[in-house]
Amino acid sequence: MSEERSSNDSADKSWLEKLALVFSSEPRTRKELSEVLEVARDNEVIDEDAQSIIEGAMQVAEQQARDIMVPRSQMQVIKAEASLSEILPQIIESAHSRYPVIDDSPDDVLGILLVKDLLPQILEPQGDDLNVVSLLRPGVVVPESKRLNVLLREFRENRNHMAIVIDEYGGVAGLVTIEDVLEEIVGEIEDETDTDADVFMRKLGEGDYIVQALTPIEDFNEEFDVDFSDDEFDTIGGLVLQQFGHMPGHNESTVIDGLEFRVVNSDQRKIHSLRVRVQD
């Protein structure tokens, strides 16, 4: 009994010592602060979610834009010369609310397109003659070394939600959003536009689909009632890439057995998504 009491006294002393640290002086290191948070959690002063958020906030103060940015190769961008009929499938497929608009290359960012600014154009009779550049908001540019806590404060103060990240040579390295920063603090944020990774095909209209390049050929055959061979390729992206004979860019198209495949999103290495239409 005396040994058990001694053990409890020691635990209480440890708790009291750490609690005293909070009130008598500031924790001298991050490790000491983390230990205090652990003790507070164990004694139900705070819960695990609160502890995680506090530790996430501490981590953000040490991170830079380069640590969390969407790299250049994975950026969802819209080309300035794109028509409304070309832009809408990309927006439907990716379900973002903001897009960098580029001129000749990803380094030529002209501004940011907000989907809410684009929607009224759909109702205009001359909608497909849209001049995207006329709808753009100014783009915010930050260096790769930008501290995330500073970036978050600037996002809030200037009411911006997206920034283009540039490297030391002035080229575009990627992009970062306010949601990316917040997720470093509170964890993954999902909304109603987030879909399961297994949803490979989305129907836009009769005979008109957005198809992920990773769609298994077997599933594609069943949906479109075709008989593409999967002996050489497992995915529809591999089959279409072979048909092109080169790495296609945005809006390039090819026809296979009465189906038109138009590239919605791709990078230098692979196709990400396609718009598939059944030809009459």
Long-range contacts (C-beta under 8 A, 24 or more apart in sequence): 15-39, 15-43, 30-58, 33-58, 52-186, 52-187, 53-185, 53-186, 56-184, 56-185, 56-186, 56-187, 57-149, 57-185, 59-184, 60-148, 60-149, 60-152, 60-181, 60-184, 60-185, 61-147, 61-148, 61-149, 63-147, 63-148, 63-184, 64-144, 64-145, 64-146, 64-147, 64-148, 65-142, 65-143, 65-144, 65-145, 65-146, 65-148, 65-151, 65-163, 65-165, 65-176, 66-144, 66-145, 66-165, 66-173, 66-174, 67-148, 68-148, 68-176, 68-180, 68-181, 68-184, 69-144, 69-165, 69-173, 69-174, 69-175, 69-176, 69-180, 70-174, 70-175, 70-176, 70-180, 71-173, 71-174, 72-106, 72-172, 72-173, 72-174, 73-267, 73-268, 73-269, 74-174, 74-267, 75-100, 75-106, 75-172, 75-174, 75-175, 76-265, 77-101, 77-102, 77-106, 78-102, 78-113, 78-132, 79-103, 79-250, 79-251, 80-110, 80-132, 80-133, 81-132, 82-132, 82-251, 83-128, 83-129, 83-130, 84-118, 84-121, 84-122, 84-127, 84-128, 84-130, 85-128, 86-251, 87-118, 87-130, 87-132, 88-122, 89-204, 89-210, 89-264, 89-275, 90-250, 90-264, 90-265, 91-115, 91-118, 92-202, 92-204, 92-210, 93-202, 93-210, 93-264, 93-265, 93-273, 93-275, 94-265, 94-273, 95-193, 95-195, 97-161, 98-161, 98-162, 98-177, 100-139, 100-162, 100-164, 100-175, 101-132, 101-133, 101-136, 106-172, 107-170, 107-171, 107-172, 109-139, 109-141, 109-164, 109-172, 110-136, 110-139, 111-136, 111-137, 111-138, 111-139, 112-136, 112-137, 112-138, 112-139, 112-162, 113-137, 139-163, 139-164, 140-164, 141-165, 141-166, 142-166, 142-176, 143-168, 144-168, 144-173, 148-181, 148-184, 151-176, 151-181, 152-178, 152-181, 152-182, 155-181, 204-275, 207-277, 207-278, 208-275, 208-276, 208-277, 208-278, 209-275, 209-276, 209-277, 210-264, 210-273, 210-274, 210-275, 210-276, 211-236, 211-273, 211-274, 211-275, 211-276, 212-237, 212-272, 212-273, 212-274, 213-237, 213-240, 213-270, 213-271, 213-272, 213-273, 213-274, 224-259, 224-276, 224-278, 226-257, 226-259, 228-256, 228-257, 236-274, 237-270, 237-271, 237-272, 237-274, 240-271, 240-274, 241-270, 241-271, 247-271, 255-279
